Amino acid sequence: MRRLRTTADIQDASADPLIRWAAQALSSGGAAWEHRGAVAVHAPSLTRRRRLVLAGPPEGVASLLAAHGRGTNLRPLMERTLAQEVASLMPTPWTEDKPFGWMDRTGTLDPPPDVHWLSTTDGVEPLLRVALPESWAWPGEPGVRRWAGVHANDTLVATAAEAWSSTDVGFMMGVAVHPSHTGQGLGRRVCQFVTSSLLTLYGTCALFVENYNAPAIALYRKLGFAYRDLTTLLPAV
């Protein structure tokens, strides 16, 4: 089992954008390992969770999970099909937590008109309270870098954030449209703008999405994103 000590080490060990996104943890107390082609990144605080992000061949992932996957509040995160294979290899029972989606894309995307990065976040929290109270990203939260938006009559009616981006994977969160302005294509426009900006800056753009949110998944697919099921594998009680 080999310790990966730098972001470049992780990038050399894995092409998986999920792992490359998690590599940011090395700058904030995290650690990473490689074993038999599999990679694990321990992230003490990544999107509000203490995570162990894993990818690679099931046998290697199972070994990494056995060595580094237990601990108070630790959330071992991996692709759902991989989790099912890994669970069958573990000597003690593990159980799958609630699945959700990861979507990513590369390339370029033209920005839409009339969307911009906000100079102030004053209107973001009121909008989120109405449109997306369960948002994972909020203004001022560690790792949440900037917000884009669309205004109508000087009122913010659509927004999305860049949050928890790594060296080469930009991350989009906090997509919200005011209920009185839905059906106007504002969600697509603000997502297209953020995606375009992050692709230009990082080369890859990614996001989390609830796996049951079919309209959101369809919107992101239209913007060129591909979908993967993720889950958290936890020790059985």
NUKOLMAR-841238 format. One line per field, with one value per atom (N, C-alpha, C, O, CB): residue in one letter; x, y, z. Coordinates in pm, whole numbers, always signed. Atoms other than C-alpha are relative to their C-alpha. Glycine has a CB too. Example, Ala and Ser with C-alpha at 12.3 -4.5 7.8 and 13.67 -1.06 7.14 Angstrom:
REM NUKOLMAR-841238
residu	(a	a	a	a	a	s	s	s	s	s)
xx	(+89	+1230	+90	+194	-99	-82	+1367	-77	-26	+41)
yy	(-119	-450	+120	+118	+3	-119	-106	+109	+220	+46)
zz	(+0	+780	+0	+66	+125	-6	+714	+73	+90	-142)
REM end
This chain:
REM NUKOLMAR-841238
residu	(m	m	m	m	m	r	r	r	r	r	r	r	r	r	r	l	l	l	l	l	r	r	r	r	r	t	t	t	t	t	t	t	t	t	t	a	a	a	a	a	d	d	d	d	d	i	i	i	i	i	q	q	q	q	q	d	d	d	d	d	a	a	a	a	a	s	s	s	s	s	a	a	a	a	a	d	d	d	d	d	p	p	p	p	p	l	l	l	l	l	i	i	i	i	i	r	r	r	r	r	w	w	w	w	w	a	a	a	a	a	a	a	a	a	a	q	q	q	q	q	a	a	a	a	a	l	l	l	l	l	s	s	s	s	s	s	s	s	s	s	g	g	g	g	g	g	g	g	g	g	a	a	a	a	a	a	a	a	a	a	w	w	w	w	w	e	e	e	e	e	h	h	h	h	h	r	r	r	r	r	g	g	g	g	g	a	a	a	a	a	v	v	v	v	v	a	a	a	a	a	v	v	v	v	v	h	h	h	h	h	a	a	a	a	a	p	p	p	p	p	s	s	s	s	s	l	l	l	l	l	t	t	t	t	t	r	r	r	r	r	r	r	r	r	r	r	r	r	r	r	r	r	r	r	r	l	l	l	l	l	v	v	v	v	v	l	l	l	l	l	a	a	a	a	a	g	g	g	g	g	p	p	p	p	p	p	p	p	p	p	e	e	e	e	e	g	g	g	g	g	v	v	v	v	v	a	a	a	a	a	s	s	s	s	s	l	l	l	l	l	l	l	l	l	l	a	a	a	a	a	a	a	a	a	a	h	h	h	h	h	g	g	g	g	g	r	r	r	r	r	g	g	g	g	g	t	t	t	t	t	n	n	n	n	n	l	l	l	l	l	r	r	r	r	r	p	p	p	p	p	l	l	l	l	l	m	m	m	m	m	e	e	e	e	e	r	r	r	r	r	t	t	t	t	t	l	l	l	l	l	a	a	a	a	a	q	q	q	q	q	e	e	e	e	e	v	v	v	v	v	a	a	a	a	a	s	s	s	s	s	l	l	l	l	l	m	m	m	m	m	p	p	p	p	p	t	t	t	t	t	p	p	p	p	p	w	w	w	w	w	t	t	t	t	t	e	e	e	e	e	d	d	d	d	d	k	k	k	k	k	p	p	p	p	p	f	f	f	f	f	g	g	g	g	g	w	w	w	w	w	m	m	m	m	m	d	d	d	d	d	r	r	r	r	r	t	t	t	t	t	g	g	g	g	g	t	t	t	t	t	l	l	l	l	l	d	d	d	d	d	p	p	p	p	p	p	p	p	p	p	p	p	p	p	p	d	d	d	d	d	v	v	v	v	v	h	h	h	h	h	w	w	w	w	w	l	l	l	l	l	s	s	s	s	s	t	t	t	t	t	t	t	t	t	t	d	d	d	d	d	g	g	g	g	g	v	v	v	v	v	e	e	e	e	e	p	p	p	p	p	l	l	l	l	l	l	l	l	l	l	r	r	r	r	r	v	v	v	v	v	a	a	a	a	a	l	l	l	l	l	p	p	p	p	p	e	e	e	e	e	s	s	s	s	s	w	w	w	w	w	a	a	a	a	a	w	w	w	w	w	p	p	p	p	p	g	g	g	g	g	e	e	e	e	e	p	p	p	p	p	g	g	g	g	g	v	v	v	v	v	r	r	r	r	r	r	r	r	r	r	w	w	w	w	w	a	a	a	a	a	g	g	g	g	g	v	v	v	v	v	h	h	h	h	h	a	a	a	a	a	n	n	n	n	n	d	d	d	d	d	t	t	t	t	t	l	l	l	l	l	v	v	v	v	v	a	a	a	a	a	t	t	t	t	t	a	a	a	a	a	a	a	a	a	a	e	e	e	e	e	a	a	a	a	a	w	w	w	w	w	s	s	s	s	s	s	s	s	s	s	t	t	t	t	t	d	d	d	d	d	v	v	v	v	v	g	g	g	g	g	f	f	f	f	f	m	m	m	m	m	m	m	m	m	m	g	g	g	g	g	v	v	v	v	v	a	a	a	a	a	v	v	v	v	v	h	h	h	h	h	p	p	p	p	p	s	s	s	s	s	h	h	h	h	h	t	t	t	t	t	g	g	g	g	g	q	q	q	q	q	g	g	g	g	g	l	l	l	l	l	g	g	g	g	g	r	r	r	r	r	r	r	r	r	r	v	v	v	v	v	c	c	c	c	c	q	q	q	q	q	f	f	f	f	f	v	v	v	v	v	t	t	t	t	t	s	s	s	s	s	s	s	s	s	s	l	l	l	l	l	l	l	l	l	l	t	t	t	t	t	l	l	l	l	l	y	y	y	y	y	g	g	g	g	g	t	t	t	t	t	c	c	c	c	c	a	a	a	a	a	l	l	l	l	l	f	f	f	f	f	v	v	v	v	v	e	e	e	e	e	n	n	n	n	n	y	y	y	y	y	n	n	n	n	n	a	a	a	a	a	p	p	p	p	p	a	a	a	a	a	i	i	i	i	i	a	a	a	a	a	l	l	l	l	l	y	y	y	y	y	r	r	r	r	r	k	k	k	k	k	l	l	l	l	l	g	g	g	g	g	f	f	f	f	f	a	a	a	a	a	y	y	y	y	y	r	r	r	r	r	d	d	d	d	d	l	l	l	l	l	t	t	t	t	t	t	t	t	t	t	l	l	l	l	l	l	l	l	l	l	p	p	p	p	p	a	a	a	a	a	v	v	v	v	v)
xx	(+86	+0	+89	+173	-97	-89	+160	-67	-181	+47	+52	+109	+18	+126	+70	-6	+29	+8	-84	-125	-27	+173	-32	-37	+143	+29	+90	-119	-158	+123	+108	-193	+47	-27	-52	-55	+32	+8	-16	+138	-2	+76	-138	-150	+47	+138	-303	-39	-99	-100	+33	-341	+71	+16	+37	-72	-76	-62	-57	+147	+53	-249	-142	-183	+3	+141	-608	-45	-17	-90	+62	-786	-145	-211	+8	+139	-1122	-23	+44	-40	+22	-1261	-49	-28	-100	+43	-1417	+121	+124	-87	-123	-1072	+77	+128	+88	-73	-914	-67	+1	+12	+72	-1184	+34	+56	-153	-28	-1118	+143	+173	-28	-141	-743	+24	+128	+77	-13	-801	+18	+66	-121	-9	-813	+143	+166	-65	-139	-435	+46	+141	+90	-37	-417	-72	-50	-28	+76	-650	-4	-108	-143	-11	-527	-36	-46	-84	+37	-621	+120	+234	-82	-105	-426	-53	-174	+42	+41	-428	+94	+210	-3	-75	-313	-38	-148	-25	+25	-283	+33	+130	+83	-25	-310	-62	-183	-57	+46	-335	-88	-189	-77	+72	-455	-117	-177	-48	+109	-714	+58	+173	-83	-42	-696	-106	-226	+25	+88	-843	+52	+172	-7	-35	-847	-83	-206	-23	+69	-931	-13	+87	+76	+30	-1098	-68	-185	-90	+59	-1156	-127	-214	+99	+121	-1416	-17	+48	+8	+25	-1546	-150	-213	+75	+145	-1898	-68	-160	-55	+60	-1976	+17	-41	-143	-12	-1870	+147	+231	-72	-131	-1563	-5	-68	+39	+18	-1520	+129	+239	-46	-107	-1302	-47	-136	+32	+44	-1335	+86	+209	+9	-71	-1244	-39	-153	-29	+26	-1213	+108	+218	-6	-97	-1041	-50	-169	+128	+41	-1046	-56	-4	+119	+66	-1274	+94	+83	-111	-88	-1000	+89	+108	+88	-82	-777	-81	-35	+69	+87	-1065	-37	-38	-128	+35	-1166	+116	+93	-37	-116	-812	+16	+44	+128	-9	-804	-111	-88	-5	+112	-1146	+24	-3	-131	-29	-1041	+106	+99	+45	-110	-727	-35	+14	+119	+20	-866	-146	-175	+66	+139	-1245	-85	-204	-62	+81	-1354	+37	+150	+20	-23	-1391	-129	-222	+107	+120	-1644	-38	+42	+20	+58	-1860	+71	+46	+4	-66	-1637	-99	-176	+125	+93	-1824	+77	+118	-89	-67	-1658	-89	-198	+38	+80	-1780	+59	+180	-8	-45	-1761	-118	-233	+73	+107	-1955	-82	-29	+59	+90	-2257	+28	+27	-144	-30	-2174	+129	+139	+11	-124	-1824	-27	+27	+103	+32	-1966	-62	-31	-96	+63	-2176	+102	+94	-111	-106	-1872	+92	+130	+83	-90	-1656	-63	+5	+37	+67	-1915	+7	+18	-146	-5	-1908	+139	+155	-44	-138	-1530	+43	+147	+94	-40	-1525	-23	-125	-76	+15	-1471	-111	-163	+130	+110	-1727	-107	-76	+50	+109	-2069	+8	+38	-134	+16	-2103	-134	-183	+118	+132	-2428	+4	+79	-106	+4	-2509	-91	-202	-48	+80	-2633	-80	-74	+90	+83	-2869	+84	+177	-76	-77	-2739	-37	-144	-23	+26	-2710	+85	+159	+30	-66	-2568	+121	+127	-96	-114	-2235	-8	-31	+137	+0	-2225	+123	+160	-131	-116	-1924	+8	-55	+128	-26	-1811	+131	+179	-117	-119	-1504	-32	-148	+121	+19	-1451	-28	+17	-114	+35	-1588	-150	-219	+77	+142	-1930	-13	+45	-82	+19	-2038	-83	-182	-67	+80	-2163	-126	-125	+83	+122	-2519	+9	+94	-123	+1	-2598	-70	-146	-69	+75	-2717	+14	-75	-143	-32	-2562	+141	+226	-12	-130	-2264	+32	-56	+2	-39	-2065	-44	-26	+153	+54	-2219	+111	+206	-101	-96	-2024	-30	+57	+0	+40	-2215	-95	-170	-65	+90	-2397	-124	-193	+75	+110	-2660	-133	-210	-17	+129	-2950	-3	-109	-43	-6	-2830	-72	-154	+143	+62	-2936	-152	-220	+56	+147	-3293	-57	-162	-44	+48	-3329	+7	-87	+83	-13	-3197	-106	-160	+140	+100	-3432	-136	-211	-13	+130	-3728	+5	-86	-43	-4	-3611	+72	+39	+65	-80	-3360	+50	+170	+120	-43	-3359	+92	+162	-120	-88	-3178	+134	+207	-69	-124	-2886	+122	+129	+14	-126	-2543	+97	+189	+64	-91	-2373	-74	-188	+59	+55	-2435	+108	+226	-60	-102	-2263	+80	+25	-67	-87	-1966	+45	+130	-68	-39	-1937	+138	+168	-104	-132	-1581	-9	-87	+75	-2	-1508	-94	-82	-33	+93	-1790	+63	+77	-142	-88	-1602	-72	-36	+90	+66	-1842	-135	-162	+88	+137	-2199	-27	+17	-102	+49	-2347	-148	-214	+31	+142	-2691	-64	+3	-22	+84	-2972	-95	-154	-78	+88	-3169	-123	-118	+75	+120	-3522	-46	-77	-113	+39	-3611	+85	+33	-149	-97	-3298	-11	+50	-16	+13	-3398	+64	+40	-149	-64	-3188	-106	-174	+114	+104	-3412	+56	-18	-97	-64	-3163	+146	+210	-15	-138	-2826	+61	-10	+9	-77	-2555	+139	+184	+6	-129	-2220	+112	+89	-8	-120	-1867	+39	+60	+117	-31	-1787	+82	+53	-130	-80	-1524	+65	+67	-87	-75	-1333	+140	+197	+7	-138	-1002	+89	+46	+8	-95	-695	-48	-28	+134	+40	-846	-144	-181	+92	+144	-1215	-77	-76	-33	+88	-1447	-131	-180	-25	+120	-1755	-111	-90	+31	+117	-2103	-101	-133	-64	+99	-2352	-99	-83	+70	+90	-2642	-84	-113	+79	+83	-2849	-143	-207	+3	+134	-3175	-66	+0	+8	+81	-3453	-121	-186	-43	+116	-3721	-127	-146	-12	+123	-4058	-84	-152	-85	+81	-4221	+63	+4	-24	-69	-3967	+39	+124	+124	-30	-3956	-66	-158	-49	+56	-4030	+47	-6	-146	-51	-3833	+142	+203	-1	-134	-3507	+112	+227	+16	-103	-3323	+99	+218	-64	-88	-3187	+103	+221	-81	-94	-3035	+103	+222	-74	-93	-2883	+107	+225	-77	-99	-2717	+94	+213	-69	-87	-2589	+95	+211	-84	-86	-2457	+112	+226	-81	-102	-2273	+107	+227	-63	-97	-2111	+81	+203	-71	-70	-2027	+104	+218	-99	-93	-1868	+122	+235	-70	-110	-1660	+93	+215	-55	-82	-1543	+75	+188	-87	-72	-1456	+121	+228	-93	-111	-1241	+112	+230	-49	-99	-1066	+65	+185	-64	-49	-1032	+10	+84	-90	-1	-1093	-108	-149	+130	+110	-1359	-96	-53	+54	+102	-1685	-83	-117	-91	+75	-1875	-100	-96	+95	+102	-2167	-62	-50	-109	+85	-2379	-145	-182	+17	+142	-2749	-74	-24	-30	+81	-3023	-38	-78	-128	+21	-3070	-147	-177	+49	+142	-3449	-44	-160	-87	+36	-3439	+15	+111	+89	-7	-3514	+8	+84	-120	-12	-3569	+140	+192	-101	-135	-3232	+100	+187	+43	-91	-3052	-16	+83	-27	+24	-3216	+61	+118	-150	-60	-3106	+151	+210	-36	-146	-2746	+45	+149	+52	-34	-2746	-2	+84	-98	+8	-2852	+123	+161	-128	-121	-2547	+127	+238	+8	-114	-2324	+55	+159	+107	-48	-2288	-40	-146	-54	+29	-2271	-27	+30	+118	+49	-2433	+63	+81	-153	-45	-2293	-70	-84	+155	+56	-2463	+114	+206	-92	-93	-2263	-75	-197	+73	+60	-2323	+109	+228	-69	-90	-2167	-14	-125	-30	+0	-2069	+39	+148	+98	-20	-2100	+4	-61	-110	+0	-2019	-140	-210	+97	+131	-2332	+0	+98	-37	+11	-2453	-26	-39	-110)
yy	(-119	+0	+124	+141	+0	-114	+324	+131	+156	+4	-131	+668	+97	+104	+54	-104	+943	+134	+172	-5	-116	+1264	+135	+237	-1	-126	+1526	-17	-129	+49	+3	+1619	-64	-140	+142	+60	+1525	-152	-223	+56	+145	+1178	-60	-165	-34	+49	+1135	+5	-88	+82	-14	+1262	-105	-153	+139	+106	+1015	-137	-226	+0	+131	+730	-25	-140	-13	+20	+791	+108	+227	+0	-94	+950	+28	+109	-55	-15	+927	+142	+182	-106	-137	+1284	+6	+107	+70	+2	+1183	+2	+76	-125	+3	+1101	+130	+185	-119	-124	+1405	+118	+212	+26	-103	+1623	-10	+92	-14	+19	+1472	+34	+56	-142	-26	+1539	+132	+149	-1	-127	+1891	-18	+72	+86	+25	+1732	+0	+23	-131	+2	+1705	+135	+141	-44	-132	+2080	+39	+148	+103	-32	+2062	-118	-150	+42	+106	+1773	-138	-230	+32	+130	+1487	-88	-49	+17	+97	+1182	-88	-95	-87	+86	+942	-118	-112	+80	+124	+590	-66	-45	-96	+83	+362	-144	-173	+49	+143	-17	-79	-73	-45	+87	-258	+75	+22	-118	-79	+18	+79	+158	-88	-74	+152	+118	+115	-93	-120	+494	+36	+26	+118	-52	+624	+135	+153	-99	-133	+988	+28	+30	+110	-38	+1075	+151	+223	-53	-144	+1417	+36	+1	+40	-30	+1551	+83	+70	+71	-81	+1800	+36	+128	+128	-23	+1787	-6	-109	-106	-16	+1911	-47	-129	-79	+18	+1902	-138	-166	+30	+137	+1540	-39	+7	-99	+63	+1355	-124	-224	-38	+101	+1137	-79	-30	+64	+79	+855	-33	-117	-132	+15	+872	-108	-101	+135	+117	+546	-28	-3	-123	+42	+425	-97	-96	+122	+94	+148	-142	-164	+10	+141	-233	-38	+7	-91	+32	-386	-58	-23	-99	+61	-593	+104	+101	-108	-105	-291	+94	+136	+78	-88	-75	-67	-2	+35	+73	-344	+5	+23	-146	-7	-348	+139	+153	-40	-136	+31	+32	+99	+99	-23	+36	-69	-12	-49	+72	-227	+72	+74	-142	-66	-30	+139	+181	+9	-142	+323	+42	+160	+84	-38	+309	+5	+34	-90	-3	+290	+123	+170	-129	-117	+578	+75	+64	+91	-74	+804	+98	+183	+75	-91	+979	-3	+85	+140	+9	+870	-53	-145	-92	+37	+840	-53	+27	+121	+55	+601	+13	-44	-148	-37	+725	-62	-54	+153	+62	+539	-22	-3	-134	+31	+445	-117	-209	-32	+97	+235	-143	-234	+35	+136	-67	-51	-169	-5	+38	-69	-34	-131	+113	+26	-51	-137	-207	+108	+131	-359	-112	-213	-16	+100	-554	-2	-109	+27	-10	-428	-62	-131	+145	+54	-519	-152	-211	+46	+146	-880	-54	-172	-48	+42	-889	+26	-24	+71	-39	-747	-115	-184	+126	+111	-994	+24	-71	-22	-32	-810	+76	+140	+84	-59	-681	+153	+222	-38	-142	-336	+19	-72	+57	-27	-173	+127	+220	+10	-115	+72	+109	+81	-42	-114	+418	+51	-8	+112	-59	+636	+42	+120	+121	-38	+666	+141	+193	-101	-129	+994	+7	-87	+120	-6	+1116	+91	+192	+46	-83	+1252	+20	-77	-65	-27	+1421	+84	+174	+71	-78	+1555	+9	-69	-59	-14	+1673	+76	+144	+73	-74	+1810	+80	+92	-96	-75	+2019	+147	+203	-59	-141	+2368	+17	-72	+86	-31	+2530	+151	+225	-55	-145	+2872	+55	-6	+31	-60	+3103	+64	+110	+103	-67	+3239	+149	+192	-62	-143	+3611	+29	-54	+78	-53	+3811	-82	-79	+11	+68	+3587	+42	+59	-158	-51	+3698	-48	-92	+153	+24	+3633	+119	+234	-24	-106	+3832	+73	+11	-57	-81	+4118	-2	+29	+143	+14	+4066	-118	-147	+130	+115	+3766	+39	-48	-114	-46	+3980	-69	-98	+150	+59	+3826	-150	-210	+51	+144	+3467	-75	-163	-45	+74	+3350	+12	-90	+46	-6	+3489	-86	-148	+143	+84	+3316	-148	-222	+27	+140	+2985	-38	-148	-28	+30	+3005	-31	-113	+118	+20	+3021	-116	-198	+128	+93	+2805	-130	-232	+66	+120	+2556	-2	+8	-7	-4	+2546	-115	-105	+0	+114	+2208	+11	-87	-130	-18	+2354	-43	-20	+145	+39	+2210	+116	+114	-116	-115	+2542	+126	+151	+19	-126	+2873	+107	+75	-15	-107	+3213	+1	-12	+137	-7	+3236	-133	-137	+73	+131	+2862	-37	-8	-107	+39	+2723	-85	-180	-76	+73	+2599	+54	+19	-141	-61	+2800	+130	+225	+27	-106	+3041	+121	+234	-56	-113	+3252	-45	-164	+57	+26	+3281	+73	+187	+43	-62	+3350	+24	-37	-89	-27	+3490	+70	+125	+80	-72	+3627	+87	+41	-99	-93	+3934	+32	+31	+128	-53	+4048	+118	+102	-110	-122	+4406	+18	+48	-5	-20	+4424	-103	-86	+137	+107	+4107	-127	-165	-25	+125	+3790	-110	-138	-40	+101	+3516	-138	-236	+44	+130	+3241	+10	+114	-39	-2	+3143	-139	-239	+55	+123	+2875	+39	+150	-80	-30	+2852	-86	-197	-18	+83	+2738	-31	+60	+72	+41	+2538	-128	-220	-19	+121	+2282	-47	-166	-112	+36	+2293	-47	+1	+118	+46	+2106	+62	+152	-155	-56	+2177	-12	+80	-68	+20	+2032	-49	-101	-98	+31	+1969	+113	+126	-139	-102	+2267	-62	-156	+111	+62	+2194	+103	+214	-61	-87	+2347	-49	-168	+7	+33	+2357	+116	+220	-30	-110	+2564	+55	+174	+109	-46	+2580	+23	-67	-103	-34	+2759	+103	+195	+52	-96	+2943	+34	-55	-58	-43	+3148	-65	-68	+155	+69	+2963	+83	+27	-39	-84	+3262	+20	+84	+135	-17	+3246	-133	-135	+87	+128	+2875	-8	+68	-117	+17	+2757	+102	+106	+6	-102	+3043	-31	+51	+134	+38	+2858	+63	+58	+35	-68	+3049	-100	-72	+85	+101	+2733	-46	-60	-118	+43	+2619	+109	+80	-36	-109	+2962	+16	+31	+131	-22	+2998	-120	-104	+25	+119	+2638	+1	-37	-128	-7	+2689	+100	+76	+39	-100	+3002	-54	-42	+126	+52	+2836	-113	-118	-49	+110	+2523	+52	+5	-90	-58	+2730	+59	+39	+108	-64	+2926	-104	-90	+92	+100	+2617	-87	-128	-87	+74	+2427	+79	+23	-34	-84	+2719	+2	+0	+143	-14	+2738	-132	-137	+61	+127	+2369	-114	-210	-42	+108	+2157	-104	-171	-68	+92	+1945	+73	+148	-133	-53	+2047	-116	-207	+106	+108	+1824	+56	+174	-100	-39	+1832	-123	-234	+86	+102	+1627	+30	+145	-3	-17	+1568	-115	-228	+5	+107	+1373	-96	-53	+56	+97	+1050	-10	-66	-136	+2	+1091	+130	+142	-24	-130	+1448	-6	+46	+114	+21	+1357	+129	+133	-79	-124	+1717	+60	+107	+101	-55	+1830	-83	-29	+8	+88	+1526	+22	+25	-149	-24	+1589	+133	+142	-1	-130	+1955	-12	+39	+104	+12	+1862	-85	-58	-62	+79	+1597	+87	+72	-119	-90	+1864	+91	+138	+83	-82	+2063	-84	-33	+75	+84	+1764	-84	-148	+82	+77	+1602	-147	-180	+59	+143	+1224	-33	+29	-86	+33	+1059	-129	-224	-12	+120	+807	-6	+95	-2	+21	+661	-14	-93	-125	+14	+710	-47	-34	+133	+35	+571	+2	+8	-140	+11	+556	-140	-187	+110	+136	+215	+9	+55	-96	-16	+197	-136	-230	+87	+126	-75	-32	+55	+7	+42	-274	+1	-37	-142	-3	-227	-138	-156	+96)
zz	(+0	+0	+0	+89	+124	+22	-121	+37	-4	-145	-36	+30	-116	-175	+128	+102	-220	+72	+144	-97	-84	-83	-66	+2	+40	+68	-347	-94	-128	-78	+99	-579	-129	-192	-27	+122	-870	+12	-85	-31	-22	-717	-25	-89	+143	+19	-710	-146	-198	+85	+142	-1065	-84	-183	-50	+71	-1182	+27	-59	+42	-39	-998	-49	-60	+150	+39	-1117	-96	-77	+124	+94	-1412	+36	-30	-142	-40	-1232	+53	+149	+106	-48	-1191	+144	+211	-89	-140	-858	+93	+192	+28	-79	-717	-16	+82	-42	+25	-880	+69	+111	-150	-76	-723	+148	+214	-21	-142	-380	+37	+154	+40	-25	-418	+72	+135	-130	-70	-284	+150	+218	-27	-144	+63	+51	+170	+34	-45	+71	+53	+131	-113	-47	+130	+129	+181	-106	-122	+432	+96	+153	-36	-100	+646	-49	+33	+114	+53	+415	-29	-9	-124	+34	+303	-113	-135	+124	+112	+7	-12	+27	-132	+17	-77	-131	-183	+119	+119	-380	+34	+104	-123	-23	-375	-113	-135	+138	+109	-670	-100	-146	+57	+99	-903	+55	-19	-105	-64	-657	+79	+123	+92	-72	-489	+103	+78	-99	-105	-164	+44	+66	+121	-51	-56	+124	+118	-108	-123	+303	+3	+3	+126	+0	+309	+132	+151	-122	-130	+663	-6	+80	+85	+13	+541	-147	-197	+89	+142	+184	-23	-3	-89	+9	+108	+130	+129	-121	-134	+481	+60	+165	-7	-51	+531	+15	-62	-92	-10	+652	-90	-55	+149	+102	+345	-24	-2	-130	+59	+217	-140	-158	+84	+138	-162	-65	-62	-78	+52	-340	-145	-186	+87	+138	-700	-42	+13	-96	+53	-893	+4	+27	+77	-3	-908	+137	+239	-36	-128	-638	+106	+223	-25	-99	-473	+68	+189	-66	-57	-427	+87	+194	-108	-79	-306	+132	+236	-79	-123	-54	+100	+220	-31	-89	+87	+60	+179	-75	-49	+114	+100	+200	-117	-92	+277	+133	+239	-62	-124	+531	+81	+204	-30	-71	+615	+50	+155	-91	-31	+622	+12	+31	-106	+14	+608	+125	+117	-91	-122	+970	+83	+80	+83	-84	+1211	+21	-58	-61	-36	+1372	-111	-149	+132	+100	+1111	-135	-218	+53	+131	+820	-103	-76	+8	+106	+490	-120	-205	-41	+118	+240	-124	-129	+23	+117	-99	-125	-148	-14	+124	-429	-93	-55	+28	+96	-742	+53	+116	-140	-62	-652	-44	+40	-32	+45	-868	+64	+96	-155	-67	-720	+146	+198	-9	-141	-367	+19	+116	+53	-12	-428	-15	+55	-104	+16	-550	+123	+171	-126	-115	-263	+123	+199	+27	-117	+0	+4	+112	+3	+5	-116	+32	+61	-137	-27	-64	+144	+188	-94	-134	+288	+99	+90	+45	-95	+578	+102	+160	+72	-91	+794	-78	-178	+122	+78	+683	-10	+87	+61	+25	+527	-69	-137	-87	+57	+418	-83	-53	+110	+89	+141	+57	+102	-138	-41	+236	-120	-228	+59	+104	+31	-121	-106	+56	+119	-329	-49	-19	-113	+64	-517	-126	-156	+97	+130	-846	-3	+68	-103	+37	-969	-150	-224	+43	+142	-1309	-34	+42	-44	+41	-1497	-151	-223	+57	+143	-1838	-19	+72	-72	+39	-2016	-126	-165	-22	+123	-2329	+27	+127	-79	-12	-2381	-16	-67	-104	+11	-2364	-11	+68	+123	+16	-2488	+114	+153	-135	-107	-2210	-56	-171	+77	+45	-2234	+29	+106	+69	-29	-2236	+133	+183	-113	-115	-1934	+126	+211	-35	-126	-1666	+38	-49	-12	-42	-1457	+140	+214	-6	-138	-1143	+84	+43	+13	-85	-860	+73	+122	+100	-75	-704	+149	+230	-51	-139	-379	+13	-80	+53	-21	-231	+81	+135	+72	-85	-56	-31	+60	-15	+35	-250	-4	-24	-130	+18	-252	+111	+83	-6	-109	+93	+1	+20	+132	+8	+67	-112	-95	-20	+110	-270	+37	+11	-127	-39	-134	+103	+98	+55	-103	+166	-61	-10	+98	+66	-72	-98	-103	-72	+113	-363	+29	-31	-115	-23	-219	+145	+169	-99	-140	+163	+40	+141	+90	-30	+156	-73	-78	-39	+75	-46	+82	+203	-43	-64	+30	+7	+89	-74	+4	-50	+44	+3	-141	-48	+127	-2	+13	+143	-1	+108	+129	+239	-20	-117	+340	+55	+144	+105	-49	+393	-53	-168	-41	+48	+374	-126	-133	+109	+126	+23	-106	-223	+25	+96	-139	-50	+27	+65	+49	-365	-58	-28	-103	+66	-573	-53	-67	-115	+45	-699	-131	-151	+106	+123	-1041	+14	+99	-125	-15	-1095	-118	-205	+120	+96	-1308	+81	+179	-94	-69	-1199	-85	-208	+35	+63	-1279	+84	+202	-13	-73	-1182	+126	+234	+37	-108	-964	+112	+218	+58	-100	-773	-55	-169	+37	+41	-786	-8	+91	+99	+18	-929	-36	-35	-107	+29	-1026	+39	+21	-152	-45	-888	-6	-12	+142	-11	-882	+47	+22	-135	-61	-706	-56	-103	+149	+7	-761	+144	+224	-79	-137	-448	+0	-77	+81	-17	-346	-130	-160	+57	+120	-674	+38	+136	-98	-19	-695	-106	-178	-5	+96	-906	-143	-223	+15	+139	-1223	-16	-121	-65	+9	-1144	+67	+190	+67	-55	-1103	+45	-18	-103	-57	-892	+11	+60	+139	-2	-924	+103	+108	-140	-103	-636	+13	-52	+138	-36	-503	-113	-115	+57	+113	-823	+49	+102	-117	-51	-741	-90	-140	+145	+75	-927	+84	+139	-141	-79	-752	-55	-177	+0	+47	-766	-96	-182	+119	+88	-937	-137	-224	+64	+128	-1222	-64	-153	+19	+62	-1304	-138	-168	+90	+133	-1657	-102	-213	+8	+90	-1814	-51	-120	+70	+45	-1875	+79	+37	-142	-78	-1602	+63	+71	+110	-58	-1438	-102	-70	+51	+103	-1764	-28	-44	-129	+33	-1832	+107	+75	-17	-105	-1493	+10	+37	+137	+0	-1505	-119	-106	-1	+118	-1858	+23	-17	-124	-27	-1745	+94	+66	+59	-96	-1443	-62	-46	+128	+66	-1642	-98	-98	-72	+96	-1919	+70	+27	-83	-74	-1667	+62	+56	+108	-67	-1479	-100	-72	+90	+103	-1796	-49	-70	-117	+44	-1907	+103	+68	-27	-107	-1570	+38	+65	+121	-54	-1474	-102	-79	+111	+99	-1784	+20	-75	+2	-33	-1607	+94	+181	+65	-91	-1440	+52	-24	-72	-62	-1197	+99	+135	+69	-96	-957	+63	+10	-67	-60	-719	-38	-59	+156	+26	-793	+67	+71	-154	-56	-618	-113	-221	+70	+108	-814	-43	-148	+43	+37	-813	-69	-110	+124	+57	-952	-153	-210	+60	+145	-1314	-80	-176	-44	+79	-1438	+6	-95	+48	-12	-1302	-79	-148	+147	+74	-1445	-150	-223	+36	+142	-1783	-44	-153	-30	+33	-1776	-13	-108	+108	+5	-1697	-119	-178	+131	+118	-1969	-125	-212	-16	+116	-2220	-7	-114	+6	-4	-2107	-18	-8	+132	+32	-2185	+113	+97	-51	-114	-1842	-12	-65	+130	-10	-1794	+147	+237	-56	-136	-1488	+52	-24	+0	-70	-1236	+135	+203	+17	-133	-929	+101	+81	+3	-111	-608	+123	+133	+28	-128	-263	+107	+77	-6	-113	+80	+59	+84	+106	-55	+217	+147	+179	-79	-144	+597	+69	+25	+60	-74	+852	+49	+102	+119	-49	+933	+152	+215	-55	-146	+1289	+53	+174	+44)
REM end
